[in-house]
Amino acid sequence: MQDTLDRIPKINGCGAKGIRACFPGPFGGVQVSYTCISLAREFAKYLKTTVHASAFTKGFHDRLVKTAAPSFFPHYGYKLITKVMDLDSRLASNYANTLEPDELSWLWPGNVNHRLAPIIKSRGNTTIAELINCPQETAYKLLQEAFERAGLPECHTITKSAIASENEFFSCVDYLFSPSPMAKKSLVELGFPAEKILETSFGWSPELHSHSGEPSPKNESDELNVVFVGTLNVRKGAHVLAEAWRRAKINGKLRFVGWIGEEFSGKNMQMLEGENIEIVGPVKPHEVRRYMLSSDVFAIPTVEEGGPQVTYEAASLGLGIITTEMGAGAILQGGSDGIIVDPFDVDGWANALNRFHSNRDLLRSCAQAAKERAAQFSWDKVALQRLEMLQQRGIISESFSVSS
């Protein structure tokens, strides 16, 4: 990271009158693009909002999103079209040429925006970077430790050049949207000034619950049904949860829902296996929520996160939650609304599982508290919190009423 950060400029009191996002990569309304479009749709209720993306994936379209790829693109597939078309250059050009002087530049993760940021900033637009995870420099150190503790060779995509590029990008932009207290802590520890960091969160959509079907009756017997949702890899701590489950020796079932990471292929798969452990594999979003609704507890010993979407959804669905400080995002505080455990403390995880198994009153009270807290984090409320914060700092115009 550069020793000297760019001085945060004073924002013109009139503020921006619109928001224009640049989202490198395919856009299908799932995963990170789901977060982006959920916020953009809410922002659009108050001021002009536009999202630029590389391309739509098949079956998705939204009027707020403009793509660098031509309209026929989704029928050919992202990987194929990138072999014959420079989508990064098209995206950068389209974005730079359409960004108005009175618009806020909202930049999502991607090398395109690392190159765009200094250009946009030199033109006088205020720039805000969106963090999805913790900074890569933090993630790299945490993953090194996680793989060493797991006794596995490192298997991730973070490089020193990627870290340097991201840190330079963060130094260049005016502000950083931080999705959780742990993400902010990481930024501050790396030397980014606290006044540059805008504390916010991710959220969840009540509309998604309407597609999940009726909740399955919660098990009132001695069984405890636990679900893990996410990639089954070292970063998410899948092997830690499996070992904790084996040590806990409780009556019930642990289900792993998600893609299996490369590090657990072949003989290493046994690290995730055990009695009453079911490896479901990847499923569609509505099926994820069905697995949640049929479970008592959501558990994820994740080592590194920004603000895991799945924690917000689990809380909104009324599950008991066991996670880490990283996995808690901005929603869980620990204690009354869930159990927070160190990601490497296997015995601590086994004890947490046993606590919920043996004390159903504790499980129910934590689940209810988490569900009540989740009501504060629906996308409409999260977007309003962000807009009000931007108005208070003079980053967007005060002529728009965003009072909740």
N, C-alpha and C positions, 0 to 999 in steps of 0.2 A: 504494500500500500504506500502511496505517496506520503512523505513525511509531512508535507504541508497540504492541508485540505483546502479546496476552494472556499473562499469566504462566502457565507450565505448572503445573497443579495437582499436588499430591502425591496419588498413587493409593492408595486404601485397600488395605492389605496383603492382604485376602481376595481381591481381584480379581474380575473378571466371570466368570459361570458359563455364559455363552452369547454368541454373536455374531449380530447381526441387521443385514443389509445392506439398503441402499436403492439401487436401480439404476433411475434414470429412463430411460424409453425402451423400445423393443421388445426382447424377450428371445427369441433363437432358438438359443442355443448356438454362435454363430459370432462372429468378430471380438471386440469387447470383452466381450460376454456369455459367450463361450467362456472367456475368462480368468476371469471372475467365477465361473461355475459349476464350472470345474476346481478352483479354490481352495476353494470352498464345499463341494464333495463330499469333499475331503480333510479340511477342518476338521471336518466332520460325523462323522468317524470317532472324534473325541476329545471333542467337546463339542457341545451343541445349537447348530445353525446354521440360520438362516432367511434367505432372500433375498426382498425385496419388489421387484417390477418393474412397469412400466406395463402390459405385456401380453405374452403369448406370440405368436410368429409362427407361421404355419401349419405344422403338422407337428412342433412341439416341445412337450414338456411335461417337467417335473421336479418331483418331490414336495417338494423343498426350496424351490421358488419359489412365492410367492403373488402373484397379479397384481391390479392395480386394476381392470382390465377384466373384464367378465363372461365366462363360459366360452365363449360363442358368438363372441367377438371375432375369433379368428384367421381365421374364414371371411369376414370383411368387409374386412380390411385395415386397417393402422395409420392411414394418412392419412385414410381415410374416417371411422373411428370417432372420431378426435380432433376432427373437425368438429362432432360432435354430443354429445361427452362430454368433460368437463374431467378428463382422466386425471391431470394433475399434481396437482390438488387431491385427487382420490381417493387417489392414491398417498401423498401427504403425510399425509393424515388416517389412512389405514390403518396406516401405519408408526408415526406418533406414538402412536396409540391402542393398539398391540400391543407396543411396546417396553417390556420389563420393566426394573425398576430395577437388576437384576443382570446386564444384558446390555451388551456392547460395541456401540456404534453405528459401523457400517462404511459410510461414505458414498462413493458412486461419483460420477464427474463428471456435472453437470447442475444447472440453475438451481433445481430443486426442493430439492436439498440445500443450496444456498446460503441458502435461506430457512429450511430445517429446522435447520441446525447450531446457531444460537444458542438455539433453543427446546429442543433436545435437551440442549445443554450446561447450560442453566439448571436442568434437572431433575436434574442430577448424574451423568448417564451419561458415560462416557469416549467421546470421538469420535475416529475415525481417518478421514482422507480418503485415497482411493486415487488416485494419479497414474497416468494412462495415457501421457501425453506430458510434455514439459517444461512448466513454467508458460507460460501464454499470453503473458505479458510477454516472456519469453525468445524464444518462438517468433516473435512479431511482429517483433522486431528481426532475427532470422536470416532470416525470409522476405523482409523488405524488401531485405536485401542480396542474397539469392538471385535475386529477380525483377529487381533492377537489373543484376546481372551477366549474367542471361540476356537482357536487353534486352526484357523483356516487361512489360506493365502488371500491377500486383499483382492477384492472383486468389486470395483466401482469405477466410475468414469471421470472422477475429479483429477485434474492435472495442475501442476504448478502454474502453467501458462494460463489456464482457465481461472485460477484464483487471482492472478495478477490482473487479468482483463476485467474481472468482476469488481475488484477493489478500485480500479481506476474509474470504472463506470459509476460506482457508488460515490466516489469522490467528486465526480463531475456534476451529477444531478443536484438539484437544489434541495430536494426532500426525499425521504425514504418511507414508504408505507410499511410499518412493521406489524405483522399479524399476531404477535404474541409477546408476552413479557420476556420469554427466553430468547426470542429473536432480537429484541431490543438489547438485552444484556450482551448478546454476542457482538452486536454492532458496536456498543460502547467499549467492550473489551478490546476490540480491534482498533479503537481510536477515533471512531466517527462521533462527532459532537452530538450530545443528547438533543439539542434544540433542532437538529436536522431531521430527527426521527419522529414520525407521526404514528403514535400508538393507536392501533385499531385491531380488527379481528376479521375472521371469515365468518360464514353463517350457514344457515340451512333454509330450505324452502318448504313451507307447509304444504304446498301443492304436490310435492313428491310423495307425501304420505298417502294421498288419495289414490295412488296407483299401487299401493303395497298390499291391498287386501285387508281383511279383518285380522286383528292381532290374534295369534294363537294363544289359547289359555296358558297362563304361566304355571309352571310345574309347582304344585304345592307339596310334592312328596320330598323324599330325602335327596332327590337328584338335583344337581346343579348343571345347567346347560350354559356353556361359555362359548363365545364366538370371537374369533380374530378376523378382522377384515383389513386387507392390504397385501402388498407383495410379501411373500414368504422369503424374507432375506435377513441378513445379519443386521442391517440398518433398522429394520422394524422389530428385531428381537424375537423372531418366530421360534428359534431354537431355545431361547431362554424360557419362553412360555411353555414349550413342550416339556422341557426338563422339570420345570416347576410343577406342571400337571402330574408328571410321573412321581415326583416326590410327595405331592399332596395326598395322593391315594384316596381321592374322594369319589363318591358315587355320582356319576353324571357323564357328560360328554363335552369334549372340546372339538370345535369345528374350525378349521383353517379355510377361509374363503379368500381366494386371490391367486395370482400368478406365482409360480415357484421360481425363486431366484436361482441364478446360475450356480451359486456357491453350494446349493443343496442338491445338485444333480448327482446321479450315480449313487455311489455308496454313502455319500453324505446325507442322503435322504433319510437315513435311519435316525438322524438327529431330530427329526420332526415326528417320528412315529412312536406309537405306544398304545397301551390299552385304552380303549374308549376315545381315541383320537381319530377324527375323520378329516382327511385332506380333500376338501370339496373341489378346489381349483377355481379358476375364474368364472364368474357368472355375470349376467346383465344387472344394471343398476337396480331395477325393481326387485330382482331376485335377492340382491344383497340385503335390502330392507326386510324381505320376508325371513331371511335367516336371522336377522336381528330380532324381529318380532317374536320369533319362536325361542329366543334365548333369554336367560336371566341376567347374564353379565357380558359386557364387552371388555376385552382385555387386549392391550397392545404394549409390549415393553420397548417401545421405540427409543432409539438412541438419539436421533436427530430429526427435527421437524420444524416447520414454520408455524402453521396452525392447522393441524390435520382435520380435514373436512369430516372424516368419519366419526371423530369424537363428538362433534356438534350434532350429527345425525343420531348417534347412539343416545346422547343426552335427551334429545327431543323426543325419542321413542320410549323413554322411561326405563332404560337399562341401568343396572348397576355398572359402574365403570372402575376398572383398575388400569392405571397407566403410569407414565413417567411425567416429570415436569415438562419435558418437551411435548409429550402427547396430550397434555392438558390444554394446550393452546391458551386462549384467553378466557375460556369458558369455565374450566374447573379450578377450584381453589383448594381442594383437598380437605379431608376431615369430614364435613357434613354432607358433601356432594359426591364423594368418591374416594378411592384409595390411591395415593400416589406413592410409587415405589422406585427405588434406584434401578436403572435398566440392567445392571449387572448383578444384582442381588437375587440370585435364584431362590434362596431360602425365604427371602422377603416376599417374593412372588407366590411361593407355595403357601406361606402364612396368610397372605391376602386372600387367596382362593379359599382357604379353610375358614377364614373369618366370615366371608359371605355365605359359605356353605352351612356353617354352624349357627349363624345368627341371621335369620331371615328378617327380623325386624330392622336390623342394621342395613341389610340389602335394600329393603323397601324404602326406608327413610332416605338413604343416599340416592336411590333412583328417583324418588319424588323431588328431592332438592335439586338434582341435576336437571330434571325436566322443567321445573319452575324457572331455573336460571336460564335454560335454553330459550325461553320465551323472549329474553332480551336480545337474542342473537339471530332472529329471523333476518333475511336479507334486507327487507325494507328498513328495519331498525339499524342494521349495520351501515347501510348506505347513508342514512340520515346522519348518523354519528360522524361519518367521514365528511359529509358536506358541511355540517355545522362546524367541524374543526377547520376545514379549509376557509370557511367564511370568517371565522374568528381571527385567523391569521392574515386575512386580506388576500388570500390566494385566488378565491373566486369572488365574483361580484356580490355585493350585499343587496342588489336589486331583486335577487331570487329569494323567495320565502321557503326556507327549509326547516322551519320550526315544526317539531313533532307534536 
